[in-house]
Amino acid sequence: MIQVRMRKSTPRSVPIERVSKHDGVVRRNFALNVLDGALFTLGINLVSRQAVLPLLVTQIGGGAIAVSLITVLWTVGFYLPQFLIAGRVGREPSKKRLMLRTAVAQRLPWLCMALLAAFGLERVSADVGLVSFFAVFGLAAVMGSLSVPVWFEMVAKLTPVRLRGRMFGLRVIFSGLFGMGAGWAAEFILERMAYPDSFALLFVLAFVMMIGSYVCLALLEENEDAPTDGVSYADIVRRIPSILRHEPNFRNFLVADVLLMASLSAEAFYAVHAFERFGLSSGFAGRFTAVLMASSVIGSVVFGYLGDRIGHRLNLALMGASTALACTVAVLAPSVEAYYLVFVGASFATTLQLISRLPIVAEICGERDRPIYLALANIVSSPFALCGLLAGWLAQSAGYTPVFLVLGGMALCALLWLLLFVREPRTIA
């Protein structure tokens, strides 16, 4: 009787050995994907975009406008080019081969950044140094943009639906823990080494961590698929007028998305403002990074639950509230201890965007139209990150307080627009 029950528990067409092997491959890919996320996040947070890079730009010789370019270049470079590769992903029978090629291109600019800091910044003028830095940084953003769609398709292909939430949750937890370690490491290095050697070492360590994550990607096991037609650029362009004309809920979402994207420009100024206002040492950039990452762990758990249970419209409204809170505290904080709340709000805003921006688009449209809607959202909204340049000009001419008031006001407008004019897609369904 026992033997009969064991046979019934396994499908006749699949031998027990194959089931065990398949489960083993799934578990191995699962672990490698979690470790990939943790190592890559450790690397990227050693040179945090919100805390470390603004300090580097000011030490090269840049002012508020140059600092604002960090967020502008990253947002435009990371979101806008994604549709260029969207059509090719479906046509590739092996996602892994394409992913590994784009992943190499994603990581090499950070090595170039290390070489620039070690051998270039002290030997050139401030203007040449800034141009060189932003050229390499912009390349890193674009290469990351081209890599993400391929990587996401690979993850979706290798991870069963029942395990995806668990996998991304573990990635967030380990990424946050590793990210706090990155903050402490950055503080130690920036306090004890002189410019630009301190930044050169941070970029080298970041690149090493990214290579570790690349090894994890290379060890993933994949079965090749039959190629599909994918989504052509002509499909995206042809559908834009019709979608904007006939989809009022998506159109209203885009208005809020534009406001939220513009308000995120404030993140470039938080650290520089704190350094100037409180006369802080360079090591505080590492402390700010640790606060950002600790907040992201807490925020991911809470906001992930809210997105699943209530909906992503609420999360995007909370994103506007978080940015408005960060801007308000930046203006009113009486001490650096209170100023830590600025980075809590900034971390929550970034986490909420990552959790809910793309999922709400996917819920507004049908599954077949998802690539077109996602591409359209990026095409429409990402150029509004250029508002950051206007914010940099305003900060340089009138100070940081007007910048935080304007961008915080835009975040509040986004919050109100979401609550008043955007309908929760789940209630419509």
VEXDREN-2710 file (C-alpha; in Angstrom, 1 decimal):
% VEXDREN-2710
k/r/px/py/pz
1/MET/0.0/0.0/0.0
2/ILE/2.8/2.4/0.8
3/GLN/4.4/1.8/-2.6
4/VAL/1.2/2.4/-4.4
5/ARG/0.6/5.7/-2.7
6/MET/4.1/6.9/-3.6
7/ARG/3.5/6.1/-7.2
8/LYS/0.2/8.0/-7.2
9/SER/1.9/11.1/-5.7
10/THR/4.2/11.5/-8.8
11/PRO/2.8/12.0/-12.3
12/ARG/3.3/8.9/-14.4
13/SER/4.9/10.8/-17.3
14/VAL/7.7/12.3/-15.0
15/PRO/10.1/9.9/-13.3
16/ILE/10.9/10.6/-9.6
17/GLU/14.6/11.3/-10.6
18/ARG/13.5/14.0/-13.0
19/VAL/11.2/15.6/-10.4
20/SER/14.0/15.7/-7.8
21/LYS/16.5/17.1/-10.3
22/HIS/14.0/19.7/-11.5
23/ASP/13.3/20.8/-7.9
24/GLY/17.0/20.9/-7.3
25/VAL/17.6/23.2/-10.3
26/VAL/14.7/25.5/-9.1
27/ARG/16.2/25.8/-5.6
28/ARG/19.7/26.4/-7.0
29/ASN/18.4/29.2/-9.4
30/PHE/16.4/30.6/-6.5
31/ALA/19.4/30.9/-4.2
32/LEU/21.6/32.3/-7.0
33/ASN/19.0/35.0/-7.8
34/VAL/18.8/36.0/-4.2
35/LEU/22.6/36.2/-3.9
36/ASP/22.9/38.1/-7.2
37/GLY/20.5/40.8/-5.8
38/ALA/22.3/41.1/-2.5
39/LEU/25.8/41.4/-4.0
40/PHE/24.7/43.9/-6.7
41/THR/22.9/46.0/-4.2
42/LEU/26.0/46.0/-1.9
43/GLY/28.1/47.2/-4.8
44/ILE/25.7/49.9/-6.0
45/ASN/25.3/51.2/-2.4
46/LEU/29.0/51.5/-1.8
47/VAL/28.6/54.5/-4.2
48/SER/25.1/55.5/-3.2
49/ARG/23.4/57.8/-5.7
50/GLN/21.7/59.7/-2.9
51/ALA/24.6/60.2/-0.5
52/VAL/28.1/59.3/-1.9
53/LEU/27.9/60.5/-5.5
54/PRO/26.6/64.0/-4.6
55/LEU/29.6/64.4/-2.3
56/LEU/32.0/63.3/-5.1
57/VAL/30.5/65.8/-7.5
58/THR/31.0/68.7/-5.0
59/GLN/34.6/67.6/-4.3
60/ILE/35.3/67.5/-8.0
61/GLY/34.1/71.1/-8.1
62/GLY/30.5/71.0/-9.1
63/GLY/27.7/73.2/-7.8
64/ALA/24.0/72.6/-7.3
65/ILE/23.3/72.2/-11.1
66/ALA/26.0/69.6/-11.4
67/VAL/24.6/67.7/-8.4
68/SER/21.1/67.8/-9.9
69/LEU/22.5/66.0/-13.0
70/ILE/23.0/62.8/-11.0
71/THR/19.3/62.2/-10.6
72/VAL/18.5/63.6/-14.1
73/LEU/21.0/61.4/-15.9
74/TRP/20.1/58.3/-13.9
75/THR/16.3/58.7/-14.4
76/VAL/16.4/59.5/-18.1
77/GLY/19.2/57.1/-18.9
78/PHE/17.7/54.2/-16.9
79/TYR/14.1/54.4/-17.9
80/LEU/13.9/55.8/-21.4
81/PRO/16.1/53.3/-23.4
82/GLN/14.4/50.2/-22.0
83/PHE/11.9/50.0/-24.9
84/LEU/14.8/49.7/-27.4
85/ILE/15.5/46.1/-26.2
86/ALA/12.0/45.1/-25.3
87/GLY/11.3/43.8/-28.8
88/ARG/14.4/41.7/-28.9
89/VAL/13.9/39.8/-25.7
90/GLY/11.0/37.7/-26.9
91/ARG/12.9/36.8/-30.1
92/GLU/15.9/35.3/-28.2
93/PRO/15.6/31.6/-27.6
94/SER/18.3/31.9/-24.8
95/LYS/17.6/34.7/-22.4
96/LYS/20.7/33.9/-20.5
97/ARG/23.1/34.6/-23.4
98/LEU/21.6/38.0/-24.0
99/MET/21.4/38.7/-20.3
100/LEU/25.1/38.0/-19.7
101/ARG/26.1/40.3/-22.6
102/THR/24.0/43.2/-21.3
103/ALA/25.1/42.5/-17.7
104/VAL/28.8/42.9/-18.7
105/ALA/28.0/46.2/-20.3
106/GLN/26.1/47.2/-17.2
107/ARG/29.1/46.6/-14.9
108/LEU/32.1/47.9/-16.9
109/PRO/31.3/51.6/-16.5
110/TRP/31.8/51.3/-12.7
111/LEU/35.3/50.0/-13.4
112/CYS/35.9/52.9/-15.6
113/MET/34.7/55.2/-12.8
114/ALA/37.3/53.6/-10.5
115/LEU/40.0/54.3/-13.0
116/LEU/38.8/57.8/-13.5
117/ALA/38.9/58.5/-9.8
118/ALA/42.3/56.9/-9.3
119/PHE/44.2/58.3/-12.3
120/GLY/42.2/61.2/-13.8
121/LEU/40.4/63.5/-11.4
122/GLU/43.4/65.1/-9.8
123/ARG/45.2/65.5/-13.1
124/VAL/42.5/67.5/-14.9
125/SER/40.5/70.6/-14.4
126/ALA/37.2/70.6/-12.5
127/ASP/35.2/71.1/-15.7
128/VAL/37.0/68.2/-17.5
129/GLY/36.6/66.0/-14.4
130/LEU/32.8/66.7/-14.2
131/VAL/32.3/66.0/-17.9
132/SER/34.2/62.8/-17.6
133/PHE/32.3/61.7/-14.5
134/PHE/28.9/62.4/-16.0
135/ALA/29.8/60.7/-19.3
136/VAL/30.7/57.5/-17.6
137/PHE/27.8/57.8/-15.1
138/GLY/25.3/58.3/-18.0
139/LEU/26.7/55.3/-19.7
140/ALA/26.2/53.2/-16.6
141/ALA/22.6/54.3/-16.5
142/VAL/21.9/53.4/-20.1
143/MET/23.7/50.1/-19.9
144/GLY/21.6/49.3/-16.8
145/SER/18.5/50.2/-18.7
146/LEU/19.2/47.8/-21.5
147/SER/20.1/45.0/-19.0
148/VAL/17.0/45.2/-16.7
149/PRO/14.3/44.0/-19.2
150/VAL/16.4/40.9/-20.1
151/TRP/17.3/40.1/-16.5
152/PHE/13.6/40.4/-15.5
153/GLU/12.5/38.0/-18.3
154/MET/15.2/35.6/-17.2
155/VAL/14.0/35.7/-13.5
156/ALA/10.4/35.3/-14.5
157/LYS/11.3/32.3/-16.7
158/LEU/13.4/30.5/-14.1
159/THR/11.3/31.2/-11.0
160/PRO/7.9/29.6/-10.6
161/VAL/5.0/32.0/-9.8
162/ARG/4.6/30.5/-6.3
163/LEU/8.2/31.4/-5.4
164/ARG/8.6/34.9/-7.0
165/GLY/7.2/36.9/-4.1
166/ARG/9.4/35.0/-1.7
167/MET/12.5/35.4/-3.9
168/PHE/12.0/39.2/-4.3
169/GLY/11.3/39.5/-0.6
170/LEU/14.5/37.7/0.3
171/ARG/16.4/39.9/-2.2
172/VAL/15.1/43.0/-0.5
173/ILE/16.0/41.7/3.0
174/PHE/19.5/40.6/2.1
175/SER/20.0/43.7/-0.1
176/GLY/19.1/45.9/2.8
177/LEU/21.3/44.1/5.3
178/PHE/24.2/44.2/2.8
179/GLY/23.4/47.8/2.0
180/MET/23.7/48.8/5.7
181/GLY/27.1/47.2/5.6
182/ALA/28.0/49.2/2.5
183/GLY/27.0/52.4/4.3
184/TRP/29.3/51.6/7.2
185/ALA/32.1/50.6/4.8
186/ALA/31.7/53.9/2.9
187/GLU/31.8/55.9/6.2
188/PHE/35.0/54.1/7.2
189/ILE/36.8/54.7/3.9
190/LEU/35.7/58.3/3.4
191/GLU/36.8/59.2/7.0
192/ARG/40.2/57.6/6.7
193/MET/41.3/58.2/3.1
194/ALA/41.8/61.4/1.2
195/TYR/40.0/62.4/-2.0
196/PRO/40.0/61.0/-4.7
197/ASP/41.6/57.8/-3.5
198/SER/38.7/57.1/-1.1
199/PHE/36.2/57.2/-4.0
200/ALA/38.5/55.1/-6.2
201/LEU/38.5/52.4/-3.6
202/LEU/34.7/52.6/-3.2
203/PHE/34.3/52.2/-7.0
204/VAL/36.7/49.2/-7.1
205/LEU/34.9/47.5/-4.2
206/ALA/31.6/48.2/-6.0
207/PHE/32.8/46.6/-9.2
208/VAL/34.1/43.6/-7.3
209/MET/30.7/43.0/-5.7
210/MET/29.0/43.4/-9.1
211/ILE/31.3/40.8/-10.6
212/GLY/30.3/38.5/-7.8
213/SER/26.7/39.0/-8.8
214/TYR/27.6/38.4/-12.4
215/VAL/29.1/35.0/-11.4
216/CYS/25.7/34.2/-9.8
217/LEU/24.0/35.0/-13.1
218/ALA/26.4/32.9/-15.1
219/LEU/25.7/29.9/-12.9
220/LEU/21.9/30.0/-13.6
221/GLU/20.5/27.0/-15.5
222/GLU/18.2/27.7/-18.4
223/ASN/16.3/25.7/-21.0
224/GLU/16.0/27.5/-24.4
225/ASP/12.6/28.6/-25.6
226/ALA/11.2/28.8/-29.1
227/PRO/11.6/32.5/-30.3
228/THR/8.5/34.7/-30.4
229/ASP/7.7/37.9/-32.4
230/GLY/8.2/40.2/-29.4
231/VAL/7.1/43.8/-29.5
232/SER/8.3/46.1/-32.3
233/TYR/9.1/49.8/-31.9
234/ALA/6.4/50.5/-34.6
235/ASP/3.8/48.7/-32.3
236/ILE/4.7/51.0/-29.5
237/VAL/4.7/54.2/-31.5
238/ARG/1.5/53.3/-33.4
239/ARG/-0.5/52.6/-30.3
240/ILE/0.4/55.8/-28.3
241/PRO/-2.3/58.2/-29.7
242/SER/-5.0/55.6/-29.3
243/ILE/-4.0/54.7/-25.7
244/LEU/-3.8/58.3/-24.6
245/ARG/-7.2/59.1/-26.2
246/HIS/-9.2/56.1/-25.0
247/GLU/-7.7/55.2/-21.6
248/PRO/-8.6/58.0/-19.2
249/ASN/-7.4/56.1/-16.1
250/PHE/-4.0/55.5/-17.6
251/ARG/-3.9/59.1/-18.8
252/ASN/-4.6/60.3/-15.2
253/PHE/-1.9/57.9/-13.9
254/LEU/0.6/59.5/-16.3
255/VAL/-0.1/62.9/-14.9
256/ALA/0.6/61.7/-11.3
257/ASP/3.6/59.7/-12.6
258/VAL/5.1/62.9/-14.2
259/LEU/4.7/64.8/-10.9
260/LEU/6.2/62.0/-8.9
261/MET/9.1/61.6/-11.3
262/ALA/9.9/65.3/-11.2
263/SER/9.6/65.5/-7.3
264/LEU/12.2/62.7/-7.0
265/SER/14.8/65.2/-8.2
266/ALA/15.0/66.4/-4.6
267/GLU/17.0/63.2/-3.7
268/ALA/20.1/64.7/-5.3
269/PHE/20.2/67.6/-2.9
270/TYR/19.5/66.1/0.5
271/ALA/23.1/65.0/1.3
272/VAL/24.8/68.2/-0.1
273/HIS/22.3/70.3/1.8
274/ALA/23.1/68.4/5.0
275/PHE/26.9/68.8/4.5
276/GLU/26.6/72.5/4.0
277/ARG/24.0/73.2/6.7
278/PHE/25.6/71.2/9.5
279/GLY/29.3/71.2/8.5
280/LEU/29.5/67.5/8.4
281/SER/32.6/65.3/7.6
282/SER/32.7/63.1/4.5
283/GLY/32.0/60.0/6.6
284/PHE/28.4/61.0/7.1
285/ALA/27.7/60.0/3.5
286/GLY/28.1/56.4/4.7
287/ARG/25.8/57.0/7.6
288/PHE/23.1/58.4/5.3
289/THR/23.5/55.3/3.1
290/ALA/23.0/53.0/6.1
291/VAL/19.8/54.9/7.0
292/LEU/18.6/54.6/3.4
293/MET/19.1/50.9/3.3
294/ALA/17.7/50.1/6.8
295/SER/14.6/52.1/5.8
296/SER/14.3/50.2/2.6
297/VAL/14.1/46.9/4.4
298/ILE/11.3/48.1/6.6
299/GLY/9.5/49.9/3.8
300/SER/9.7/46.9/1.5
301/VAL/7.9/44.6/4.0
302/VAL/5.2/47.1/4.9
303/PHE/4.6/48.6/1.4
304/GLY/4.7/45.2/-0.3
305/TYR/1.9/44.0/2.0
306/LEU/-0.1/47.1/1.3
307/GLY/0.3/46.8/-2.4
308/ASP/-0.8/43.1/-2.3
309/ARG/-3.8/43.7/0.0
310/ILE/-5.1/47.2/-0.9
311/GLY/-3.6/48.1/-4.2
312/HIS/-0.7/50.1/-5.7
313/ARG/-2.6/53.4/-6.1
314/LEU/-2.3/53.8/-2.3
315/ASN/1.4/53.0/-2.4
316/LEU/2.0/55.7/-5.0
317/ALA/0.0/58.2/-2.9
318/LEU/2.3/57.3/0.0
319/MET/5.3/57.8/-2.3
320/GLY/4.1/61.4/-2.8
321/ALA/3.6/61.8/1.0
322/SER/7.1/60.4/1.7
323/THR/8.8/62.9/-0.7
324/ALA/6.8/65.7/0.7
325/LEU/7.8/64.7/4.3
326/ALA/11.5/64.4/3.3
327/CYS/11.4/67.9/1.7
328/THR/9.6/69.4/4.8
329/VAL/12.1/67.9/7.3
330/ALA/15.0/69.1/5.1
331/VAL/13.8/72.6/5.5
332/LEU/12.8/72.5/9.2
333/ALA/15.3/69.9/10.8
334/PRO/17.1/71.6/13.7
335/SER/19.9/69.0/13.9
336/VAL/21.6/66.3/11.9
337/GLU/19.9/63.7/14.0
338/ALA/16.5/65.0/12.9
339/TYR/17.8/65.2/9.4
340/TYR/18.1/61.4/9.3
341/LEU/14.3/61.5/8.8
342/VAL/14.9/63.1/5.4
343/PHE/16.7/59.9/4.2
344/VAL/14.0/57.7/5.7
345/GLY/11.4/59.6/3.6
346/ALA/13.7/59.4/0.5
347/SER/14.2/55.7/1.0
348/PHE/10.5/55.1/1.4
349/ALA/9.7/57.1/-1.8
350/THR/12.3/55.1/-3.8
351/THR/11.1/51.8/-2.4
352/LEU/7.4/52.6/-3.1
353/GLN/8.3/53.5/-6.7
354/LEU/10.1/50.2/-7.2
355/ILE/7.2/48.2/-5.6
356/SER/4.2/49.8/-7.2
357/ARG/5.0/51.9/-10.3
358/LEU/5.2/49.1/-12.8
359/PRO/2.7/46.8/-11.2
360/ILE/-0.1/49.4/-11.3
361/VAL/0.6/49.9/-15.1
362/ALA/0.4/46.1/-15.5
363/GLU/-3.0/46.2/-13.7
364/ILE/-4.4/49.1/-15.7
365/CYS/-3.8/47.4/-19.1
366/GLY/-4.3/43.9/-20.4
367/GLU/-1.5/41.3/-20.2
368/ARG/-1.0/41.4/-24.0
369/ASP/-0.5/45.2/-24.0
370/ARG/1.8/45.2/-21.0
371/PRO/5.1/45.9/-22.9
372/ILE/3.5/48.8/-24.8
373/TYR/2.0/50.4/-21.7
374/LEU/5.3/50.1/-19.7
375/ALA/7.3/51.5/-22.6
376/LEU/4.8/54.4/-23.0
377/ALA/4.9/55.2/-19.2
378/ASN/8.7/55.4/-19.4
379/ILE/8.7/57.5/-22.6
380/VAL/6.2/60.0/-21.2
381/SER/7.5/60.4/-17.6
382/SER/11.2/60.0/-17.6
383/PRO/12.0/63.2/-19.5
384/PHE/10.4/65.1/-16.7
385/ALA/13.3/64.2/-14.5
386/LEU/14.9/67.2/-16.4
387/CYS/13.1/69.3/-13.9
388/GLY/16.0/68.5/-11.7
389/LEU/18.2/70.8/-13.8
390/LEU/15.7/73.7/-13.1
391/ALA/15.9/72.7/-9.4
392/GLY/19.7/72.8/-9.5
393/TRP/19.6/76.3/-11.1
394/LEU/17.1/77.4/-8.4
395/ALA/19.3/76.0/-5.6
396/GLN/22.4/77.7/-7.0
397/SER/20.6/81.1/-7.3
398/ALA/18.2/81.1/-4.3
399/GLY/19.3/78.3/-2.0
400/TYR/17.9/74.9/-1.2
401/THR/14.8/75.9/0.7
402/PRO/12.8/77.0/-2.4
403/VAL/13.8/73.8/-4.1
404/PHE/12.5/71.6/-1.4
405/LEU/9.3/73.7/-1.1
406/VAL/8.6/73.4/-4.9
407/LEU/9.4/69.7/-5.2
408/GLY/7.6/68.9/-2.0
409/GLY/4.6/70.7/-3.4
410/MET/4.7/68.7/-6.6
411/ALA/4.7/65.5/-4.6
412/LEU/1.6/66.7/-2.7
413/CYS/-0.1/67.5/-6.0
414/ALA/0.7/64.0/-7.2
415/LEU/-0.8/62.5/-4.0
416/LEU/-4.0/64.5/-4.4
417/TRP/-4.3/63.7/-8.2
418/LEU/-3.9/60.0/-7.4
419/LEU/-6.7/60.1/-4.8
420/LEU/-9.1/62.3/-6.8
421/PHE/-8.7/61.2/-10.4
422/VAL/-6.9/57.8/-10.6
423/ARG/-9.2/54.8/-10.0
424/GLU/-7.8/51.7/-8.3
425/PRO/-7.5/49.2/-11.2
426/ARG/-8.7/46.3/-9.0
427/THR/-12.0/48.1/-8.3
428/ILE/-12.6/48.6/-12.0
429/ALA/-11.9/45.0/-12.7
END
